[in-house]
Amino acid sequence: MKQDWKPGTMIYPLPAVMVSCGATPEEYNILTVSWTGTICSDPAMCYISVRPERHSYDIIKRNGCFVINLTNKALARATDFCGVRSGRDIDKFKEMKLTPGKAHFVAAPTIEESPVSIECEVVEIKPLGSHDMFIAKVVNVQVDEKYILEDGKLDMAAMNLIAYTHGEYFDVSNPKGFFGWSVRKKKVIKRERK
């Protein structure tokens, strides 16, 4: 039997990403976000939702861009730290020994240690309540070569990505299937008669 709970944000798991922003090294900052996702595939668009009182909010609004950096088990501590500490008080790149990388199309740093960095240009800011949604066009994706298989696909299992679920971080590296596997027909092997 199911119980009724008050309306809340129960769509889990969510990606736990580090969003990097800032046009100059003096304003570089990292914000951990779980309210993020894909909203369109053509053109490629995504969103992040950020509380207006967060330090990164004004940086992203002023510069009109940010980078979504996927996180993995190796980045779990930094992911949590960048979500609970403010860039007003510390340099998160320095504190977490993370390397600001060069984005190719936006005025914001990537995080070199991230397996995938998604460069985003803000197209709209939508006030929603506790958070404002930054709707963005994906203008470039940088992928660490060690996670690219010979056939050009991403080795998702090797990335050891993490997700956020109701106040905790979880490993999501064990695949359970692939798109379409539930309806895939078994391969029929024809044998020639002699």
Buried (B, 14 or more C-beta within 10 A) or exposed (E): EEEEEEEEEEEEBBBBBBBBBBBEEEBBBBBBBBBBBEEEEEEBBBBBBBEEEBBBBBBBBEBBBBBBBBBBBBBBEBBBBBBEBBBEEEBBBEBBEBEBBEBEEBBBBBBBBBBBBBBBBBEEBEEEEEBBBBBBBBBBBBBBEEBEEEEEEBEBEEBBBBBBBEEEBBEBBEEEEEEEEEEEEEEEEEEEEE
